[in-house]
Amino acid sequence: MAKRARIIVVGCSLFGCAVAQALSAAGHDVIVVDMQEDALDGLGPDFDGETLTGDGKSALVLEECGVRRATHLVAATDDDALADILDDMGIAPICPHRICEDEFFRLTGLTRKEADL
């Protein structure tokens, strides 16, 4: 078996659930954080990871999840503020929103306005 990873998934959307379920089924340590307790129900009875109801943008919640020991952090939210907070903490999240945006511009060849410096 490949190395066991400790993964935090912030946001229990359809994407967050799918990633968390697949990683848990593969034997990884997974903790899912969402502000809506009922969203965590979407993980189903076969999910073998941990869940935490709370704000994944909160440094305290992230510390409670063991963010410094995590091998990966998936920012499965529609709020880029989480990714910015993690960047400030020196943690590089996997952020599907950013990945999709970058891929869109790569595939289309279109350019976007550069951020004001």
Backbone as a chain_set.jsonl record, in Angstrom:
{"seq": "MAKRARIIVVGCSLFGCAVAQALSAAGHDVIVVDMQEDALDGLGPDFDGETLTGDGKSALVLEECGVRRATHLVAATDDDALADILDDMGIAPICPHRICEDEFFRLTGLTRKEADL", "coords": {"N": [[0.847, -1.195, 0.0], [0.445, 2.253, -0.692], [2.019, 5.15, 0.792], [0.435, 6.23, 3.745], [-1.668, 8.967, 3.995], [-2.436, 12.062, 5.693], [-5.181, 13.913, 5.501], [-6.892, 16.948, 5.237], [-10.061, 18.037, 4.507], [-11.697, 20.827, 3.635], [-14.844, 21.881, 3.538], [-17.77, 20.448, 2.579], [-18.978, 19.93, 0.093], [-20.395, 18.596, -2.982], [-18.066, 17.942, -4.391], [-16.128, 18.005, -2.288], [-17.134, 15.955, -0.618], [-16.926, 13.728, -2.363], [-14.145, 13.538, -2.797], [-13.241, 13.172, -0.147], [-14.546, 10.751, 0.559], [-13.413, 8.949, -1.301], [-10.684, 9.057, -0.615], [-10.75, 8.198, 2.028], [-11.754, 5.603, 1.672], [-9.577, 4.539, 0.419], [-7.883, 4.188, 2.47], [-6.637, 6.304, 3.751], [-6.03, 8.791, 6.308], [-8.554, 10.908, 7.014], [-9.996, 14.053, 7.583], [-12.897, 15.924, 7.683], [-14.169, 19.155, 7.376], [-16.852, 21.307, 7.942], [-19.139, 24.034, 8.046], [-21.807, 23.518, 8.209], [-23.542, 21.152, 9.832], [-25.326, 19.257, 8.783], [-24.394, 18.991, 6.185], [-22.222, 17.341, 6.44], [-23.417, 14.922, 6.759], [-23.714, 13.974, 4.229], [-21.534, 12.452, 3.658], [-22.008, 9.838, 4.195], [-22.605, 6.449, 5.504], [-20.429, 4.75, 5.15], [-18.14, 6.222, 5.298], [-15.025, 6.51, 6.759], [-13.612, 8.375, 8.14], [-12.856, 11.349, 10.076], [-15.017, 13.953, 11.289], [-15.736, 17.437, 11.574], [-17.633, 20.006, 12.803], [-17.476, 23.242, 11.947], [-15.864, 26.415, 11.241], [-13.839, 26.368, 8.599], [-12.13, 28.385, 7.862], [-11.114, 29.4, 10.105], [-8.322, 29.85, 12.103], [-8.072, 28.591, 14.565], [-9.812, 26.387, 14.333], [-8.563, 25.034, 12.238], [-6.14, 24.42, 13.476], [-7.12, 22.717, 15.45], [-7.785, 20.594, 13.862], [-5.335, 19.653, 13.276], [-3.664, 20.875, 11.359], [-0.969, 21.423, 10.894], [0.23, 18.969, 10.896], [-0.86, 17.738, 8.777], [-0.71, 16.13, 5.612], [-1.858, 16.95, 3.294], [-4.115, 19.521, 2.247], [-7.297, 20.137, 1.271], [-9.046, 22.637, -0.187], [-12.135, 22.817, -0.49], [-14.122, 24.763, -1.008], [-16.148, 27.606, -1.92], [-14.927, 29.904, -1.331], [-12.315, 31.945, -1.563], [-10.976, 33.099, 0.509], [-10.126, 31.276, 2.425], [-7.985, 29.942, 1.151], [-6.24, 32.102, 0.925], [-5.743, 32.664, 3.636], [-4.427, 30.308, 4.39], [-2.199, 30.463, 2.704], [-0.956, 32.643, 3.928], [-0.228, 31.396, 6.284], [1.782, 29.843, 5.438], [1.103, 27.445, 4.297], [0.397, 25.382, 1.623], [-2.495, 25.052, 0.03], [-4.558, 22.622, -1.687], [-6.519, 23.783, -4.033], [-9.389, 23.5, -5.618], [-10.915, 25.43, -6.997], [-9.043, 27.393, -7.763], [-7.355, 25.791, -9.326], [-9.09, 24.996, -11.408], [-9.658, 27.498, -12.519], [-7.089, 28.333, -13.396], [-6.625, 26.278, -15.264], [-8.682, 26.746, -17.102], [-7.859, 29.202, -18.274], [-5.454, 28.345, -19.368], [-6.281, 26.37, -21.216], [-7.961, 27.842, -22.957], [-6.385, 29.878, -23.855], [-6.876, 32.481, -23.373], [-6.331, 35.633, -21.739], [-5.981, 36.999, -18.468], [-6.682, 39.823, -16.417], [-3.928, 41.202, -14.854], [-3.131, 41.18, -11.384], [-3.293, 44.119, -9.413], [-0.339, 45.566, -8.274]], "CA": [[0.0, 0.0, 0.0], [1.162, 3.52, -0.739], [2.118, 5.868, 2.063], [-0.829, 6.716, 4.297], [-1.655, 10.424, 4.105], [-3.397, 12.715, 6.594], [-5.745, 14.932, 4.63], [-8.0, 17.758, 5.734], [-10.926, 18.541, 3.436], [-12.537, 21.895, 4.16], [-15.997, 22.059, 2.665], [-18.381, 19.144, 2.288], [-19.806, 20.039, -1.109], [-20.331, 17.351, -3.747], [-16.651, 17.671, -4.647], [-15.481, 17.678, -1.022], [-17.596, 14.617, -0.215], [-16.372, 12.711, -3.262], [-12.708, 13.408, -2.508], [-13.097, 12.604, 1.197], [-14.966, 9.349, 0.523], [-12.433, 8.165, -2.055], [-9.444, 8.992, 0.158], [-11.019, 7.357, 3.19], [-11.865, 4.226, 1.182], [-8.227, 4.107, 0.053], [-7.147, 3.939, 3.702], [-5.968, 7.497, 4.275], [-6.65, 9.48, 7.438], [-9.25, 12.063, 6.449], [-10.892, 14.825, 8.449], [-13.694, 16.845, 6.881], [-14.674, 20.286, 8.154], [-17.872, 22.119, 7.287], [-19.911, 24.803, 9.021], [-23.154, 22.959, 8.276], [-23.484, 19.768, 10.295], [-26.061, 18.369, 7.876], [-23.569, 18.745, 4.99], [-21.348, 16.218, 6.765], [-24.213, 13.701, 6.59], [-23.543, 13.533, 2.853], [-20.4, 11.527, 3.561], [-22.576, 8.487, 4.225], [-22.226, 5.553, 6.599], [-19.172, 4.049, 4.883], [-17.005, 7.117, 5.509], [-14.288, 6.045, 7.919], [-12.774, 9.457, 8.636], [-13.368, 12.207, 11.144], [-15.714, 15.162, 10.854], [-15.746, 18.53, 12.536], [-18.494, 21.121, 12.424], [-16.803, 24.488, 12.283], [-15.449, 27.294, 10.153], [-12.519, 25.986, 8.125], [-11.287, 29.573, 7.698], [-10.636, 29.772, 11.43], [-7.022, 29.271, 12.468], [-8.284, 27.693, 15.701], [-10.402, 25.148, 13.815], [-7.514, 24.347, 11.486], [-5.198, 23.856, 14.46], [-7.815, 21.593, 16.076], [-7.718, 19.499, 12.88], [-3.946, 19.237, 13.109], [-3.242, 21.348, 10.049], [0.501, 21.397, 10.758], [0.621, 17.563, 10.685], [-1.532, 17.244, 7.577], [0.102, 16.023, 4.402], [-2.572, 17.673, 2.245], [-5.318, 20.244, 2.634], [-8.131, 20.416, 0.103], [-9.96, 23.744, 0.064], [-13.299, 22.532, -1.331], [-15.124, 25.791, -0.726], [-16.197, 28.633, -2.959], [-14.411, 31.101, -0.678], [-10.86, 32.017, -1.684], [-10.377, 33.614, 1.745], [-9.441, 30.159, 3.084], [-6.688, 29.747, 0.497], [-5.397, 33.239, 1.291], [-5.336, 32.47, 5.034], [-3.439, 29.236, 4.402], [-0.989, 31.023, 2.114], [-0.331, 33.462, 4.972], [0.326, 30.482, 7.294], [2.843, 29.079, 4.811], [0.56, 26.143, 3.928], [-0.084, 25.429, 0.244], [-3.671, 24.196, -0.107], [-5.041, 22.204, -3.0], [-7.741, 24.579, -4.148], [-9.994, 23.191, -6.916], [-11.355, 26.652, -7.662], [-7.855, 27.985, -8.408], [-6.9, 24.859, -10.356], [-10.02, 25.115, -12.547], [-9.461, 28.814, -13.13], [-5.819, 28.284, -14.132], [-6.794, 25.377, -16.399], [-9.52, 27.447, -18.066], [-7.045, 30.155, -19.022], [-4.464, 27.591, -20.126], [-6.948, 25.72, -22.344], [-8.541, 28.792, -23.9], [-5.379, 30.826, -24.334], [-7.283, 33.832, -23.004], [-5.543, 36.212, -20.654], [-6.746, 37.684, -17.429], [-6.061, 41.043, -15.927], [-2.961, 40.981, -13.79], [-3.484, 41.844, -10.125], [-2.572, 45.359, -9.137], [0.73, 45.377, -7.282]], "C": [[0.88, 1.243, 0.0], [1.158, 4.164, 0.639], [0.745, 6.405, 2.481], [-0.714, 8.223, 4.518], [-2.669, 10.883, 5.145], [-3.904, 13.942, 5.861], [-6.904, 15.636, 5.313], [-8.758, 18.258, 4.508], [-11.834, 19.578, 4.076], [-13.63, 22.169, 3.14], [-16.531, 20.709, 2.24], [-19.414, 19.294, 1.179], [-19.784, 18.69, -1.813], [-18.877, 16.959, -4.011], [-15.94, 17.24, -3.365], [-15.852, 16.297, -0.524], [-16.937, 13.536, -1.059], [-14.894, 12.472, -2.973], [-12.506, 12.724, -1.154], [-13.46, 11.123, 1.222], [-13.925, 8.479, -0.175], [-11.131, 8.002, -1.271], [-9.6, 8.098, 1.378], [-11.074, 5.886, 2.78], [-10.502, 3.655, 0.813], [-7.336, 3.912, 1.285], [-6.395, 5.121, 4.273], [-6.734, 8.044, 5.484], [-7.245, 10.777, 6.908], [-10.085, 12.726, 7.528], [-11.572, 15.865, 7.572], [-14.291, 17.9, 7.791], [-15.718, 21.025, 7.326], [-18.661, 22.85, 8.368], [-21.313, 24.244, 9.201], [-23.076, 21.483, 8.644], [-24.203, 18.808, 9.345], [-25.303, 18.109, 6.573], [-22.672, 17.535, 5.207], [-22.085, 14.88, 6.639], [-24.066, 13.121, 5.186], [-22.385, 12.568, 2.659], [-20.856, 10.069, 3.604], [-21.99, 7.599, 5.305], [-20.896, 4.829, 6.379], [-17.936, 4.925, 5.075], [-16.322, 6.769, 6.825], [-13.378, 7.122, 8.504], [-13.422, 10.194, 9.789], [-14.122, 13.375, 10.524], [-15.664, 16.188, 11.976], [-16.663, 19.614, 12.002], [-17.814, 22.394, 12.896], [-16.406, 25.236, 11.033], [-14.011, 26.969, 9.759], [-11.604, 27.157, 7.835], [-10.696, 30.023, 9.026], [-9.317, 29.066, 11.734], [-7.179, 28.29, 13.627], [-8.856, 26.355, 15.254], [-9.349, 24.353, 13.052], [-6.485, 23.713, 12.421], [-5.815, 22.644, 15.148], [-7.785, 20.359, 15.157], [-6.3, 18.975, 12.691], [-3.356, 19.656, 11.785], [-1.724, 21.272, 9.855], [1.025, 19.976, 10.543], [0.028, 16.99, 9.406], [-0.557, 17.173, 6.407], [-0.524, 16.79, 3.244], [-3.761, 18.398, 2.864], [-6.069, 20.605, 1.361], [-9.132, 21.499, 0.488], [-11.136, 23.6, -0.893], [-14.438, 23.478, -0.997], [-15.157, 26.756, -1.901], [-15.639, 29.95, -2.441], [-12.891, 31.094, -0.729], [-10.191, 32.561, -0.424], [-9.631, 32.51, 2.48], [-8.061, 29.961, 2.482], [-5.733, 30.879, 0.858], [-4.883, 33.106, 2.721], [-4.249, 31.41, 5.109], [-2.127, 29.691, 3.786], [-0.226, 31.835, 3.15], [0.308, 32.606, 6.065], [1.49, 29.664, 6.728], [2.416, 27.673, 4.414], [-0.027, 26.267, 2.525], [-1.282, 24.495, 0.089], [-3.86, 23.724, -1.539], [-6.409, 22.845, -3.132], [-8.362, 24.365, -5.527], [-10.419, 24.428, -7.692], [-10.183, 27.288, -8.414], [-7.349, 27.092, -9.54], [-7.775, 24.97, -11.6], [-9.831, 26.443, -13.272], [-8.18, 28.823, -13.967], [-5.94, 27.425, -15.386], [-7.661, 26.015, -17.485], [-8.679, 28.386, -18.918], [-5.97, 29.456, -19.851], [-5.106, 26.989, -21.382], [-7.458, 26.699, -23.394], [-7.504, 29.723, -24.509], [-5.753, 32.267, -24.049], [-6.398, 34.331, -21.869], [-6.477, 36.86, -19.653], [-5.977, 38.908, -16.996], [-5.117, 40.674, -14.795], [-3.384, 41.767, -12.558], [-2.656, 43.104, -9.969], [-1.544, 45.111, -8.048], [0.906, 46.589, -6.43]], "O": [[1.939, 1.265, 0.628], [0.398, 3.776, 1.526], [0.003, 6.959, 1.67], [0.229, 8.693, 5.154], [-3.637, 10.181, 5.439], [-3.157, 14.892, 5.626], [-7.784, 14.998, 5.892], [-8.169, 18.83, 3.591], [-12.641, 19.257, 4.949], [-13.368, 22.628, 2.028], [-15.824, 19.92, 1.613], [-20.557, 18.853, 1.301], [-19.211, 17.734, -1.291], [-18.503, 15.794, -3.873], [-15.233, 16.232, -3.351], [-14.992, 15.548, -0.061], [-16.445, 12.541, -0.527], [-14.448, 11.326, -2.911], [-11.695, 11.806, -1.033], [-12.756, 10.325, 1.839], [-13.594, 7.396, 0.306], [-10.542, 6.921, -1.268], [-8.696, 7.335, 1.721], [-10.51, 5.026, 3.457], [-10.288, 2.445, 0.882], [-6.175, 3.519, 1.161], [-5.593, 4.957, 5.192], [-7.926, 7.789, 5.65], [-6.522, 11.641, 6.412], [-10.789, 12.06, 8.288], [-10.92, 16.589, 6.82], [-14.847, 17.587, 8.844], [-15.494, 21.331, 6.154], [-18.828, 22.339, 9.476], [-21.943, 24.47, 10.234], [-22.599, 20.663, 7.859], [-23.748, 17.685, 9.127], [-25.552, 17.097, 5.918], [-22.391, 16.789, 4.269], [-21.462, 13.837, 6.439], [-24.268, 11.924, 4.977], [-22.27, 11.937, 1.609], [-20.165, 9.179, 3.107], [-20.998, 7.952, 5.944], [-20.3, 4.343, 7.34], [-16.811, 4.43, 5.021], [-16.962, 6.737, 7.876], [-12.472, 6.815, 9.279], [-14.392, 9.732, 10.39], [-13.889, 13.736, 9.371], [-15.563, 15.851, 13.156], [-16.49, 20.086, 10.878], [-17.603, 22.596, 14.092], [-16.586, 24.756, 9.914], [-13.076, 27.263, 10.505], [-10.416, 26.957, 7.584], [-9.867, 30.932, 9.062], [-9.214, 27.843, 11.633], [-6.495, 27.267, 13.668], [-8.435, 25.305, 15.739], [-9.256, 23.135, 13.204], [-6.019, 22.599, 12.179], [-5.126, 21.657, 15.405], [-7.763, 19.223, 15.632], [-6.093, 17.965, 12.019], [-2.63, 18.889, 11.153], [-1.261, 21.071, 8.732], [2.142, 19.797, 10.059], [0.376, 15.881, 8.999], [0.303, 18.037, 6.237], [0.172, 17.227, 2.327], [-4.333, 17.957, 3.861], [-5.541, 21.291, 0.486], [-9.962, 21.304, 1.377], [-11.139, 24.186, -1.975], [-15.564, 23.056, -0.737], [-14.289, 26.717, -2.773], [-15.856, 30.998, -3.049], [-12.248, 30.322, -0.017], [-8.969, 32.495, -0.298], [-8.601, 32.776, 3.099], [-7.076, 29.827, 3.208], [-4.545, 30.64, 1.075], [-3.719, 33.401, 2.991], [-3.255, 31.589, 5.814], [-1.056, 29.348, 4.285], [0.998, 31.737, 3.248], [1.272, 33.032, 6.703], [2.112, 28.885, 7.449], [3.261, 26.8, 4.215], [-0.848, 27.146, 2.265], [-1.111, 23.278, 0.024], [-3.379, 24.351, -2.483], [-7.346, 22.483, -2.42], [-7.923, 24.973, -6.503], [-10.295, 24.466, -8.916], [-10.325, 27.675, -9.574], [-6.958, 27.59, -10.596], [-7.264, 25.03, -12.718], [-9.845, 26.493, -14.502], [-8.189, 29.268, -15.115], [-5.428, 27.788, -16.445], [-7.39, 25.835, -18.672], [-8.775, 28.37, -20.145], [-5.615, 29.934, -20.928], [-4.549, 27.084, -22.476], [-7.393, 26.416, -24.59], [-7.733, 30.295, -25.574], [-5.03, 33.184, -24.439], [-5.797, 33.544, -21.137], [-7.612, 37.217, -19.967], [-4.765, 39.004, -17.191], [-5.477, 39.922, -13.89], [-3.921, 42.87, -12.662], [-1.483, 43.152, -10.339], [-1.853, 44.512, -7.018], [1.762, 46.602, -5.545]]}, "num_chains": 1, "name": "protein.A"}
